[in-house]
Amino acid sequence: MLFSSLVFLYYFLPIVLLGNILLPNRFRNTFLLISSLFFFAWSGVSYTIIFLGSILLNFMGGILIARQPASSVKRKIIFSCIAILNLSLLCVFKYGTFIIENLNLLFAEFEITEMDAPKILLPIGISFYTFHGLSYITDVYRGTTEPQRKLTDLSLYISFFPQLIAGPIVRYKDVSDQLTNRFLSPTMFNKGMYRFIIGLGKKVLIANAMAQLADNFFNMPLSELEMTSAWIGIIAYTFQIYFDFSGYSDMAIGLAQCCGFQFKENFNFPYLAESIKDFWRRWHISLSSWFKDYVYIPLGGNKNGKFKTYRNLIIVFFLTGLWHGASWNFIIWGFFHGFFIVIETIGLGKLLEKLWKPLRIMYCFIIVVLGWVLFRANTFEDAMEYYKVMFGVTEGPSFSLDALSTFINNEQLTALLIAITGSFGAMKMFNDSDLQATKTISPTAQISLDMAKLAFSICLVIVCTLYMVAGTYNPFIYFRF
């Protein structure tokens, strides 16, 4: 069930929000849990048992780990077993076919009988709920959080529908108190709903238009693609993936706030980053911080010499790429970002600091755009061919403004202009926190501001609804993760 669907917007969401408001506090977690499980099962009942099994595994695992002394071998063994079981689920369902296909390539070289590669459907949200479970049992093992002894509360943490299919990755310790002690005020609800509507607009009006534009060029035979069109195609995808994913994060954070939860931010204008290192402080913040706390630092971080620091960075970005999908494209994309992180750490970062700020932003943006080609292309070979067209290595048809105009309509062009200005800071004006004056304003001015926000929200919902009723193109990139 997509957030940007009529079923969610006009049936599921009103029932959930109204029920959460009307029910007494002691019933709210159970109600939200049932609603979240229904939300998950809507996309496919067959994998619900696996999802419930994952929740039960981490619930029992956390209790068993906490029962053992802090430094005991048994505690470490239990933790390792639970972590391996979590990762095994992810490996089987997300990477099983990929692993067998690559083993078969190796077997073919040695004339070994190949294995049948099963076609395993990817359970929705498995990367996100697996990482939720792993962070929970790791924090319990480290002693930084107490185990949750109420199954419904831990189940709600893992399955809570706003963050279930596309994040952000929420740490248990950040919401553990909110599971039992949270207060929902009208102001908090209004802020959450405004944040949700902004995210909905980003997804429906901008990301979807950018998706159409990007697909126009990426679906063309490469022999018919020329340099300018190739650059427009990947730039459109650059804004598609940002507004798609950040829009969903806005909706998730807003919906959580409507239910009384406070989630951390997941995006901070990443295309304003001045280095690749800075980009990962701004892009999918919950994922990059997860890998930092649960992989990079345990490996030693930057405390064991330069070589091990670079090794640790490469490992983290290999896993970051692999997390995004069972494909060599994603793995190479991870190495690509890891390479620039390493050379910035070695010395490029200091050179960048001496450059004019717009040049630093331009450097980072170009690197990110080039990386997205690996993300968007179907195969590594397709990505290489696309690069050749982008840089004029492959001679394609001559540039024609008339031919180009057949692939870009006025709606897409308008969305592209909004995407460009919005990505580079213009959309800060729509952030709820930035709408509040730094000084206390008069009650009359506050009422005017609230009325303006209400009118803008209503108009945005109406326009988005019209697009959804019309059945416009509505892909969701992060379903595959």
VOPAGU-2260 file (C-alpha; in pm, 1 decimal, decimal comma):
REM VOPAGU-2260
SITE   aa  ch    i         X         Y         Z
SITE  MET   A    0       0,0       0,0       0,0
SITE  LEU   A    1     169,9     317,1    -118,6
SITE  PHE   A    2     140,2     637,6      82,0
SITE  SER   A    3      71,2     808,0    -251,2
SITE  SER   A    4    -240,5     601,0    -324,3
SITE  LEU   A    5    -609,3     676,4    -284,1
SITE  VAL   A    6    -666,1     364,8     -72,0
SITE  PHE   A    7    -407,2     478,5     180,1
SITE  LEU   A    8    -497,0     846,0     174,9
SITE  TYR   A    9    -875,8     821,9     197,2
SITE  TYR   A   10    -942,6     488,6     368,5
SITE  PHE   A   11    -652,9     350,5     572,1
SITE  LEU   A   12    -505,6     676,2     702,8
SITE  PRO   A   13    -826,2     845,5     829,9
SITE  ILE   A   14    -929,6     528,2    1015,2
SITE  VAL   A   15    -586,6     489,9    1178,8
SITE  LEU   A   16    -548,6     854,4    1277,4
SITE  LEU   A   17    -904,7     878,5    1411,0
SITE  GLY   A   18    -871,9     552,6    1603,8
SITE  ASN   A   19    -540,6     663,2    1755,1
SITE  ILE   A   20    -697,0     989,5    1871,8
SITE  LEU   A   21   -1017,5     841,5    2013,7
SITE  LEU   A   22    -877,5     533,7    2186,9
SITE  PRO   A   23    -747,0     553,3    2545,0
SITE  ASN   A   24    -366,9     551,6    2577,8
SITE  ARG   A   25    -351,4     189,7    2697,9
SITE  PHE   A   26    -506,1      63,0    2372,0
SITE  ARG   A   27    -315,7     278,2    2125,1
SITE  ASN   A   28     -10,2      57,9    2081,0
SITE  THR   A   29    -223,3    -247,9    2015,0
SITE  PHE   A   30    -437,4     -55,3    1768,4
SITE  LEU   A   31    -133,3      83,1    1583,5
SITE  LEU   A   32      24,3    -263,7    1577,8
SITE  ILE   A   33    -286,2    -424,3    1423,1
SITE  SER   A   34    -305,9    -138,7    1172,3
SITE  SER   A   35      62,7    -178,3    1083,1
SITE  LEU   A   36      31,6    -554,7    1032,7
SITE  PHE   A   37    -270,6    -496,5     809,6
SITE  PHE   A   38     -68,2    -238,2     616,1
SITE  PHE   A   39     213,3    -492,5     569,6
SITE  ALA   A   40     -20,3    -777,8     472,8
SITE  TRP   A   41    -196,7    -560,2     215,6
SITE  SER   A   42     106,6    -590,4     -11,9
SITE  GLY   A   43     122,5    -968,3      22,9
SITE  VAL   A   44       7,5   -1204,0     296,7
SITE  SER   A   45     253,3   -1479,9     205,9
SITE  TYR   A   46     553,2   -1312,4     370,2
SITE  THR   A   47     368,8   -1194,6     680,6
SITE  ILE   A   48     467,0   -1513,8     865,8
SITE  ILE   A   49     834,8   -1444,4     794,0
SITE  PHE   A   50     791,3   -1089,1     914,2
SITE  LEU   A   51     623,2   -1204,0    1236,2
SITE  GLY   A   52     895,3   -1464,9    1281,2
SITE  SER   A   53    1159,7   -1192,9    1253,2
SITE  ILE   A   54     983,7    -989,5    1521,8
SITE  LEU   A   55     953,1   -1289,5    1754,9
SITE  LEU   A   56    1318,5   -1382,9    1696,6
SITE  ASN   A   57    1440,1   -1040,2    1807,4
SITE  PHE   A   58    1195,7   -1021,5    2098,1
SITE  MET   A   59    1312,4   -1354,2    2242,2
SITE  GLY   A   60    1672,3   -1278,8    2148,5
SITE  GLY   A   61    1676,3    -952,9    2339,8
SITE  ILE   A   62    1541,5   -1121,0    2655,2
SITE  LEU   A   63    1786,8   -1413,6    2630,0
SITE  ILE   A   64    2083,7   -1182,3    2576,6
SITE  ALA   A   65    1990,2    -964,2    2873,9
SITE  ARG   A   66    1969,7   -1267,7    3104,4
SITE  GLN   A   67    2340,3   -1341,6    3059,6
SITE  PRO   A   68    2622,3   -1158,3    3242,8
SITE  ALA   A   69    2768,7    -870,2    3046,9
SITE  SER   A   70    3104,2   -1031,6    2969,9
SITE  SER   A   71    2995,6   -1394,3    2943,4
SITE  VAL   A   72    3074,3   -1615,8    2645,2
SITE  LYS   A   73    2715,4   -1741,2    2644,6
SITE  ARG   A   74    2585,9   -1385,1    2598,5
SITE  LYS   A   75    2814,0   -1341,1    2298,4
SITE  ILE   A   76    2709,3   -1675,2    2147,9
SITE  ILE   A   77    2337,2   -1597,1    2182,3
SITE  PHE   A   78    2385,8   -1253,9    2028,9
SITE  SER   A   79    2587,6   -1398,6    1739,5
SITE  CYS   A   80    2322,5   -1662,2    1668,3
SITE  ILE   A   81    2039,6   -1408,5    1665,9
SITE  ALA   A   82    2237,8   -1172,4    1441,7
SITE  ILE   A   83    2323,1   -1455,9    1200,7
SITE  LEU   A   84    1959,2   -1563,2    1182,8
SITE  ASN   A   85    1854,2   -1204,6    1102,5
SITE  LEU   A   86    2116,3   -1175,7     831,5
SITE  SER   A   87    2031,1   -1522,4     698,8
SITE  LEU   A   88    1672,5   -1414,8     631,9
SITE  LEU   A   89    1800,9   -1112,1     445,6
SITE  CYS   A   90    2056,8   -1316,4     249,1
SITE  VAL   A   91    1809,7   -1585,6     144,8
SITE  PHE   A   92    1526,4   -1360,6      34,8
SITE  LYS   A   93    1721,0   -1064,1     -99,8
SITE  TYR   A   94    2048,9   -1216,4    -219,2
SITE  GLY   A   95    1977,4   -1587,8    -265,7
SITE  THR   A   96    1916,7   -1575,4    -640,2
SITE  PHE   A   97    2205,4   -1331,0    -692,8
SITE  ILE   A   98    2448,5   -1557,9    -506,9
SITE  ILE   A   99    2344,8   -1868,6    -701,0
SITE  GLU   A  100    2365,9   -1687,4   -1035,9
SITE  ASN   A  101    2721,2   -1576,3    -961,3
SITE  LEU   A  102    2820,3   -1920,4    -834,8
SITE  ASN   A  103    2690,2   -2066,2   -1159,6
SITE  LEU   A  104    2917,8   -1831,2   -1353,1
SITE  LEU   A  105    3209,0   -1965,1   -1149,9
SITE  PHE   A  106    3095,7   -2326,2   -1193,1
SITE  ALA   A  107    3078,7   -2277,7   -1568,3
SITE  GLU   A  108    3448,3   -2188,5   -1573,6
SITE  PHE   A  109    3535,4   -2520,0   -1407,0
SITE  GLU   A  110    3265,5   -2721,5   -1588,3
SITE  ILE   A  111    3077,8   -2794,6   -1266,3
SITE  THR   A  112    2706,5   -2869,0   -1284,5
SITE  GLU   A  113    2513,0   -2548,0   -1232,5
SITE  MET   A  114    2245,4   -2501,3    -967,8
SITE  ASP   A  115    1891,5   -2395,2   -1044,7
SITE  ALA   A  116    1847,3   -2029,7    -954,7
SITE  PRO   A  117    1511,4   -1991,1    -779,0
SITE  LYS   A  118    1300,7   -1684,6    -843,6
SITE  ILE   A  119    1249,7   -1555,9    -491,3
SITE  LEU   A  120    1011,8   -1264,5    -442,4
SITE  LEU   A  121    1158,6    -991,6    -226,9
SITE  PRO   A  122     951,0    -938,7      90,4
SITE  ILE   A  123     852,2    -575,0     119,3
SITE  GLY   A  124    1063,8    -372,7     361,7
SITE  ILE   A  125    1291,7    -663,6     458,6
SITE  SER   A  126    1607,1    -449,4     455,1
SITE  PHE   A  127    1448,0    -196,9     688,7
SITE  TYR   A  128    1291,0    -431,5     941,5
SITE  THR   A  129    1602,6    -650,3     948,6
SITE  PHE   A  130    1816,5    -347,9    1033,7
SITE  HIS   A  131    1566,4    -243,7    1300,7
SITE  GLY   A  132    1597,4    -586,4    1459,0
SITE  LEU   A  133    1977,5    -593,0    1433,0
SITE  SER   A  134    2018,2    -250,6    1592,6
SITE  TYR   A  135    1784,5    -351,6    1876,0
SITE  ILE   A  136    1961,7    -674,1    1972,5
SITE  THR   A  137    2302,7    -508,7    1928,7
SITE  ASP   A  138    2211,2    -229,7    2169,5
SITE  VAL   A  139    2076,7    -484,8    2417,3
SITE  TYR   A  140    2400,0    -685,7    2383,2
SITE  ARG   A  141    2610,4    -372,2    2437,1
SITE  GLY   A  142    2402,1    -281,8    2739,9
SITE  THR   A  143    2302,9      58,6    2600,5
SITE  THR   A  144    1932,4     -26,4    2612,5
SITE  GLU   A  145    1708,9    -247,5    2820,2
SITE  PRO   A  146    1526,2    -534,3    2647,0
SITE  GLN   A  147    1160,1    -480,8    2570,6
SITE  ARG   A  148     959,6    -736,5    2765,7
SITE  LYS   A  149     624,1    -653,3    2611,5
SITE  LEU   A  150     583,8    -823,6    2276,1
SITE  THR   A  151     327,2    -575,2    2144,9
SITE  ASP   A  152     559,7    -280,1    2208,9
SITE  LEU   A  153     860,5    -432,5    2032,6
SITE  SER   A  154     635,7    -550,3    1750,7
SITE  LEU   A  155     506,6    -195,2    1708,6
SITE  TYR   A  156     861,5     -59,5    1701,9
SITE  ILE   A  157     961,6    -293,5    1418,1
SITE  SER   A  158     634,7    -291,7    1223,5
SITE  PHE   A  159     514,7      68,1    1271,1
SITE  PHE   A  160     367,6     143,2     928,1
SITE  PRO   A  161     515,9     491,7     861,5
SITE  GLN   A  162     873,8     356,6     853,9
SITE  LEU   A  163     804,2      -3,5     754,6
SITE  ILE   A  164     859,2       0,9     378,0
SITE  ALA   A  165    1099,1     290,5     319,2
SITE  GLY   A  166    1245,1     396,6     651,1
SITE  PRO   A  167    1389,8     596,9     803,0
SITE  ILE   A  168    1578,2     335,4    1003,9
SITE  VAL   A  169    1469,6     414,9    1357,8
SITE  ARG   A  170    1679,1     307,4    1657,3
SITE  TYR   A  171    1487,0     139,3    1936,8
SITE  LYS   A  172    1662,7     349,8    2201,1
SITE  ASP   A  173    1534,9     665,2    2027,7
SITE  VAL   A  174    1169,3     563,9    2061,6
SITE  SER   A  175    1167,3     324,0    2358,3
SITE  ASP   A  176    1028,9     587,3    2594,6
SITE  GLN   A  177     777,3     703,2    2334,2
SITE  LEU   A  178     632,4     351,8    2311,2
SITE  THR   A  179     497,6     387,1    2663,9
SITE  ASN   A  180     501,9     762,8    2729,8
SITE  ARG   A  181     396,1     991,5    2448,8
SITE  PHE   A  182     161,6    1283,2    2429,9
SITE  LEU   A  183     -24,9    1388,8    2116,8
SITE  SER   A  184    -123,9    1755,0    2112,4
SITE  PRO   A  185    -325,1    1935,8    1842,1
SITE  THR   A  186     -13,0    2138,3    1755,5
SITE  MET   A  187     196,0    1824,9    1715,5
SITE  PHE   A  188     -72,9    1660,0    1502,3
SITE  ASN   A  189    -103,0    1965,8    1277,5
SITE  LYS   A  190     273,8    1983,8    1227,8
SITE  GLY   A  191     284,0    1614,2    1143,3
SITE  MET   A  192       0,5    1642,4     894,1
SITE  TYR   A  193     163,6    1943,4     727,9
SITE  ARG   A  194     491,3    1748,8     699,5
SITE  PHE   A  195     305,2    1452,2     548,3
SITE  ILE   A  196     132,7    1671,3     288,8
SITE  ILE   A  197     463,1    1835,0     187,9
SITE  GLY   A  198     611,2    1486,7     138,9
SITE  LEU   A  199     307,3    1377,7     -61,1
SITE  GLY   A  200     349,7    1675,8    -292,7
SITE  LYS   A  201     720,7    1601,6    -338,7
SITE  LYS   A  202     641,3    1243,9    -435,4
SITE  VAL   A  203     330,2    1288,1    -653,6
SITE  LEU   A  204     402,5    1618,1    -825,5
SITE  ILE   A  205     781,6    1619,1    -859,5
SITE  ALA   A  206     925,2    1267,9    -824,5
SITE  ASN   A  207     664,6    1110,3   -1052,3
SITE  ALA   A  208     716,6    1373,2   -1322,6
SITE  MET   A  209    1093,6    1324,4   -1298,0
SITE  ALA   A  210    1040,4     947,3   -1323,7
SITE  GLN   A  211     855,6     989,9   -1652,8
SITE  LEU   A  212    1126,5    1217,1   -1787,4
SITE  ALA   A  213    1410,5     985,6   -1682,2
SITE  ASP   A  214    1234,5     680,2   -1824,9
SITE  ASN   A  215    1183,7     857,3   -2157,5
SITE  PHE   A  216    1559,5     862,1   -2206,9
SITE  PHE   A  217    1670,6     546,9   -2026,3
SITE  ASN   A  218    1417,5     337,8   -2219,4
SITE  MET   A  219    1544,8     464,2   -2553,1
SITE  PRO   A  220    1782,1     241,6   -2753,4
SITE  LEU   A  221    2129,8     374,5   -2676,5
SITE  SER   A  222    2196,7     404,4   -3049,6
SITE  GLU   A  223    1922,5     669,7   -3066,0
SITE  LEU   A  224    2042,7     864,1   -2760,6
SITE  GLU   A  225    2265,5    1167,9   -2791,8
SITE  MET   A  226    2481,7    1342,8   -2533,6
SITE  THR   A  227    2243,6    1618,8   -2421,3
SITE  SER   A  228    1952,3    1378,4   -2384,7
SITE  ALA   A  229    2167,9    1139,3   -2180,9
SITE  TRP   A  230    2259,7    1415,4   -1936,4
SITE  ILE   A  231    1898,2    1531,5   -1907,7
SITE  GLY   A  232    1791,3    1171,9   -1841,5
SITE  ILE   A  233    2033,5    1114,6   -1554,7
SITE  ILE   A  234    1973,2    1459,4   -1405,2
SITE  ALA   A  235    1599,1    1385,4   -1408,9
SITE  TYR   A  236    1670,5    1057,7   -1229,5
SITE  THR   A  237    1892,4    1243,5    -981,5
SITE  PHE   A  238    1594,6    1454,2    -877,2
SITE  GLN   A  239    1350,5    1163,6    -903,9
SITE  ILE   A  240    1532,6     952,8    -647,2
SITE  TYR   A  241    1579,6    1247,1    -412,2
SITE  PHE   A  242    1219,6    1367,2    -418,1
SITE  ASP   A  243    1087,2    1010,0    -414,6
SITE  PHE   A  244    1286,2     900,1    -111,7
SITE  SER   A  245    1294,2    1229,1      79,7
SITE  GLY   A  246     922,6    1268,1       7,7
SITE  TYR   A  247     855,3     928,0     161,4
SITE  SER   A  248    1076,1    1016,6     458,9
SITE  ASP   A  249     879,5    1339,5     506,2
SITE  MET   A  250     555,0    1143,2     496,3
SITE  ALA   A  251     689,0     885,5     742,0
SITE  ILE   A  252     815,8    1147,3     987,7
SITE  GLY   A  253     489,7    1340,4     956,1
SITE  LEU   A  254     269,0    1034,3    1007,4
SITE  ALA   A  255     472,2     927,2    1309,6
SITE  GLN   A  256     426,7    1274,3    1455,0
SITE  CYS   A  257      51,8    1250,4    1395,1
SITE  CYS   A  258      58,8     936,7    1611,3
SITE  GLY   A  259     269,1    1096,7    1884,6
SITE  PHE   A  260     617,7     976,2    1781,9
SITE  GLN   A  261     920,1    1191,3    1703,1
SITE  PHE   A  262    1156,0    1050,0    1438,5
SITE  LYS   A  263    1493,7    1194,3    1350,1
SITE  GLU   A  264    1553,0    1366,3    1017,8
SITE  ASN   A  265    1664,3    1152,1     723,9
SITE  PHE   A  266    1762,3    1413,0     463,2
SITE  ASN   A  267    1925,0    1753,8     483,6
SITE  PHE   A  268    1946,8    1897,8     131,8
SITE  PRO   A  269    2211,3    1647,0      14,9
SITE  TYR   A  270    2266,9    1819,7    -320,0
SITE  LEU   A  271    2408,3    2115,4    -126,7
SITE  ALA   A  272    2686,9    1888,2       0,4
SITE  GLU   A  273    3041,2    2016,2     -52,3
SITE  SER   A  274    3207,5    1674,0     -59,8
SITE  ILE   A  275    3106,4    1310,1     -83,1
SITE  LYS   A  276    3173,3    1278,3     288,0
SITE  ASP   A  277    2935,5    1568,8     344,9
SITE  PHE   A  278    2683,6    1409,8     107,1
SITE  TRP   A  279    2659,6    1103,9     332,5
SITE  ARG   A  280    2598,8    1326,7     631,6
SITE  ARG   A  281    2295,2    1460,5     447,0
SITE  TRP   A  282    2163,4    1167,8     238,2
SITE  HIS   A  283    1969,5     881,8     401,5
SITE  ILE   A  284    2112,3     989,3     736,1
SITE  SER   A  285    1957,7     697,0     925,0
SITE  LEU   A  286    2133,5     442,8     699,9
SITE  SER   A  287    2475,9     608,7     700,0
SITE  SER   A  288    2465,8     654,4    1079,2
SITE  TRP   A  289    2355,8     289,3    1116,7
SITE  PHE   A  290    2659,3     166,2     924,4
SITE  LYS   A  291    2882,9     404,6    1116,2
SITE  ASP   A  292    2765,7     283,4    1459,3
SITE  TYR   A  293    2724,4     -88,6    1385,4
SITE  VAL   A  294    2996,1    -155,8    1124,2
SITE  TYR   A  295    3256,1     121,2    1088,9
SITE  ILE   A  296    3322,9     187,5    1457,7
SITE  PRO   A  297    3324,0    -185,5    1557,4
SITE  LEU   A  298    3579,3    -244,5    1279,6
SITE  GLY   A  299    3801,3      12,9    1446,9
SITE  GLY   A  300    3691,8     330,0    1271,7
SITE  ASN   A  301    3988,4     558,8    1217,9
SITE  LYS   A  302    4177,7     463,0    1531,8
SITE  ASN   A  303    4410,8     191,6    1399,9
SITE  GLY   A  304    4616,3     363,2    1134,6
SITE  LYS   A  305    4548,6     497,5     787,6
SITE  PHE   A  306    4543,2     165,3     602,7
SITE  LYS   A  307    4280,0      13,9     833,9
SITE  THR   A  308    4077,0     334,9     819,3
SITE  TYR   A  309    4063,9     313,4     440,2
SITE  ARG   A  310    3984,7     -57,0     459,9
SITE  ASN   A  311    3699,8       8,2     699,9
SITE  LEU   A  312    3557,7     279,7     475,1
SITE  ILE   A  313    3566,4      50,8     171,6
SITE  ILE   A  314    3393,9    -228,8     366,9
SITE  VAL   A  315    3120,2       9,1     481,6
SITE  PHE   A  316    3050,8     137,6     132,5
SITE  PHE   A  317    3061,2    -210,5     -16,6
SITE  LEU   A  318    2789,6    -307,3     232,8
SITE  THR   A  319    2601,5      17,2     166,4
SITE  GLY   A  320    2588,9     -66,8    -203,2
SITE  LEU   A  321    2492,8    -427,7    -135,7
SITE  TRP   A  322    2217,4    -318,7     103,8
SITE  HIS   A  323    2049,0    -131,5    -180,6
SITE  GLY   A  324    2010,2    -435,1    -401,9
SITE  ALA   A  325    2131,3    -775,3    -521,2
SITE  SER   A  326    2316,0    -645,4    -826,0
SITE  TRP   A  327    2672,9    -568,2    -923,3
SITE  ASN   A  328    2553,1    -220,9   -1019,4
SITE  PHE   A  329    2476,7    -141,8    -656,3
SITE  ILE   A  330    2799,3    -296,1    -531,0
SITE  ILE   A  331    3007,7     -95,3    -779,1
SITE  TRP   A  332    2805,8     215,3    -688,5
SITE  GLY   A  333    2904,5     155,1    -324,8
SITE  PHE   A  334    3272,2     116,5    -419,1
SITE  PHE   A  335    3243,5     430,8    -632,6
SITE  HIS   A  336    3133,8     638,1    -333,0
SITE  GLY   A  337    3382,6     462,2    -108,3
SITE  PHE   A  338    3666,1     552,6    -346,1
SITE  PHE   A  339    3585,5     923,6    -327,2
SITE  ILE   A  340    3545,2     906,9      51,2
SITE  VAL   A  341    3893,6     753,0      75,8
SITE  ILE   A  342    4065,7    1004,4    -153,8
SITE  GLU   A  343    3893,7    1288,4      30,3
SITE  THR   A  344    4025,2    1141,7     355,1
SITE  ILE   A  345    4375,5    1106,4     208,9
SITE  GLY   A  346    4397,0    1471,0     104,3
SITE  LEU   A  347    4138,4    1575,9    -152,5
SITE  GLY   A  348    3913,9    1701,7     127,0
SITE  LYS   A  349    4172,0    1961,6     230,8
SITE  LEU   A  350    4209,8    2077,6    -128,0
SITE  LEU   A  351    3832,2    2110,7    -158,6
SITE  GLU   A  352    3821,7    2335,6     147,0
SITE  LYS   A  353    4032,8    2590,8     -44,2
SITE  LEU   A  354    3785,2    2610,1    -332,2
SITE  TRP   A  355    3498,6    2854,5    -370,1
SITE  LYS   A  356    3188,3    2699,7    -209,9
SITE  PRO   A  357    2982,2    2677,3    -534,4
SITE  LEU   A  358    3271,6    2483,9    -693,7
SITE  ARG   A  359    3273,1    2239,1    -401,7
SITE  ILE   A  360    2898,5    2187,6    -441,8
SITE  MET   A  361    2938,8    2142,5    -817,0
SITE  TYR   A  362    3216,5    1884,6    -766,5
SITE  CYS   A  363    3002,0    1679,4    -529,5
SITE  PHE   A  364    2687,5    1707,9    -740,5
SITE  ILE   A  365    2862,8    1586,0   -1056,6
SITE  ILE   A  366    3012,9    1286,4    -872,8
SITE  VAL   A  367    2673,1    1195,9    -728,4
SITE  VAL   A  368    2503,6    1229,6   -1068,6
SITE  LEU   A  369    2762,9    1001,9   -1228,6
SITE  GLY   A  370    2705,0     747,9    -955,0
SITE  TRP   A  371    2329,5     746,0   -1013,1
SITE  VAL   A  372    2388,4     604,2   -1362,6
SITE  LEU   A  373    2491,3     277,0   -1194,8
SITE  PHE   A  374    2179,6     296,7    -981,0
SITE  ARG   A  375    1941,4     351,1   -1273,1
SITE  ALA   A  376    2088,5     130,3   -1547,5
SITE  ASN   A  377    1960,0    -226,6   -1566,1
SITE  THR   A  378    2307,4    -383,0   -1595,0
SITE  PHE   A  379    2667,6    -276,1   -1554,4
SITE  GLU   A  380    2713,4    -305,7   -1931,4
SITE  ASP   A  381    2418,0     -69,3   -1985,9
SITE  ALA   A  382    2572,1     177,2   -1742,5
SITE  MET   A  383    2903,5     171,8   -1930,0
SITE  GLU   A  384    2728,8     232,7   -2259,8
SITE  TYR   A  385    2530,3     518,5   -2105,7
SITE  TYR   A  386    2854,4     678,2   -1979,8
SITE  LYS   A  387    2996,2     657,1   -2332,2
SITE  VAL   A  388    2698,1     849,0   -2468,2
SITE  MET   A  389    2720,3    1107,4   -2186,7
SITE  PHE   A  390    3084,2    1183,9   -2265,2
SITE  GLY   A  391    3059,2    1160,8   -2642,3
SITE  VAL   A  392    3265,2     842,0   -2674,0
SITE  THR   A  393    2980,2     676,4   -2859,9
SITE  GLU   A  394    2873,3     880,2   -3157,3
SITE  GLY   A  395    2495,6     910,6   -3155,5
SITE  PRO   A  396    2245,7    1118,6   -3352,1
SITE  SER   A  397    2298,2    1492,0   -3380,2
SITE  PHE   A  398    2138,0    1715,9   -3120,3
SITE  SER   A  399    1796,7    1846,3   -3225,1
SITE  LEU   A  400    1586,5    2075,1   -3010,1
SITE  ASP   A  401    1273,6    1964,5   -3193,7
SITE  ALA   A  402    1352,2    1596,3   -3129,5
SITE  LEU   A  403    1431,9    1670,1   -2765,0
SITE  SER   A  404    1102,2    1853,3   -2717,3
SITE  THR   A  405     909,8    1536,6   -2806,9
SITE  PHE   A  406    1042,0    1376,7   -2485,3
SITE  ILE   A  407     982,2    1670,6   -2249,9
SITE  ASN   A  408     641,0    1827,2   -2196,6
SITE  ASN   A  409     565,9    2151,3   -2015,2
SITE  GLU   A  410     458,0    1971,6   -1698,4
SITE  GLN   A  411     787,1    1783,2   -1674,8
SITE  LEU   A  412     987,2    2095,6   -1752,3
SITE  THR   A  413     806,8    2284,9   -1475,7
SITE  ALA   A  414     865,8    1998,6   -1232,4
SITE  LEU   A  415    1234,2    1991,0   -1330,6
SITE  LEU   A  416    1274,1    2362,4   -1258,7
SITE  ILE   A  417    1099,5    2321,8    -921,9
SITE  ALA   A  418    1317,4    2018,9    -845,6
SITE  ILE   A  419    1636,4    2210,1    -921,1
SITE  THR   A  420    1546,4    2511,8    -710,9
SITE  GLY   A  421    1400,0    2296,2    -432,8
SITE  SER   A  422    1700,8    2066,3    -409,3
SITE  PHE   A  423    1935,4    2359,3    -366,4
SITE  GLY   A  424    1756,2    2517,2     -74,6
SITE  ALA   A  425    1444,7    2693,3    -204,2
SITE  MET   A  426    1214,1    2438,9     -34,7
SITE  LYS   A  427    1338,9    2543,0     307,0
SITE  MET   A  428    1062,4    2800,9     296,9
SITE  PHE   A  429     808,2    2517,3     323,4
SITE  ASN   A  430     970,3    2355,7     627,9
SITE  ASP   A  431     747,1    2395,4     927,8
SITE  SER   A  432    1036,1    2498,7    1153,6
SITE  ASP   A  433    1147,0    2765,2     906,2
SITE  LEU   A  434     796,1    2908,8     891,9
SITE  GLN   A  435     823,8    3001,8    1257,2
SITE  ALA   A  436     967,8    3346,1    1321,4
SITE  THR   A  437    1285,3    3370,5    1528,2
SITE  LYS   A  438    1108,1    3617,8    1751,4
SITE  THR   A  439     764,9    3596,6    1904,2
SITE  ILE   A  440     504,1    3716,2    1657,8
SITE  SER   A  441     167,1    3868,6    1729,6
SITE  PRO   A  442    -138,1    3643,1    1761,2
SITE  THR   A  443    -284,1    3801,3    1447,8
SITE  ALA   A  444      29,4    3725,3    1247,0
SITE  GLN   A  445      36,1    3369,3    1381,2
SITE  ILE   A  446    -326,8    3315,8    1277,7
SITE  SER   A  447    -247,3    3448,8     929,8
SITE  LEU   A  448      50,0    3214,6     903,1
SITE  ASP   A  449    -159,6    2917,0    1014,4
SITE  MET   A  450    -435,2    3002,0     767,9
SITE  ALA   A  451    -182,9    3032,9     484,8
SITE  LYS   A  452     -38,0    2692,5     570,4
SITE  LEU   A  453    -388,5    2543,3     585,5
SITE  ALA   A  454    -485,5    2687,8     247,2
SITE  PHE   A  455    -159,4    2569,6      92,0
SITE  SER   A  456    -205,7    2218,9     239,4
SITE  ILE   A  457    -563,0    2188,7     112,9
SITE  CYS   A  458    -463,2    2299,0    -236,2
SITE  LEU   A  459    -171,2    2055,2    -239,1
SITE  VAL   A  460    -389,1    1762,7    -129,9
SITE  ILE   A  461    -651,1    1845,8    -395,0
SITE  VAL   A  462    -392,0    1863,8    -672,8
SITE  CYS   A  463    -223,8    1539,8    -559,6
SITE  THR   A  464    -563,2    1368,6    -542,0
SITE  LEU   A  465    -645,8    1476,4    -895,4
SITE  TYR   A  466    -318,8    1326,3   -1015,8
SITE  MET   A  467    -389,1    1000,2    -833,5
SITE  VAL   A  468    -746,3     983,0    -963,7
SITE  ALA   A  469    -613,4    1035,7   -1315,5
SITE  GLY   A  470    -390,1     731,4   -1263,3
SITE  THR   A  471     -68,3     915,0   -1340,7
SITE  TYR   A  472     267,5     738,0   -1335,7
SITE  ASN   A  473     340,0     649,1    -971,5
SITE  PRO   A  474     650,6     429,1    -934,3
SITE  PHE   A  475     821,9     376,5    -600,7
SITE  ILE   A  476    1198,5     323,4    -624,1
SITE  TYR   A  477    1258,5     203,3    -270,0
SITE  PHE   A  478    1014,9     -88,2    -281,4
SITE  ARG   A  479    1305,5    -305,8    -399,2
SITE  PHE   A  480    1505,6    -227,2     -87,9
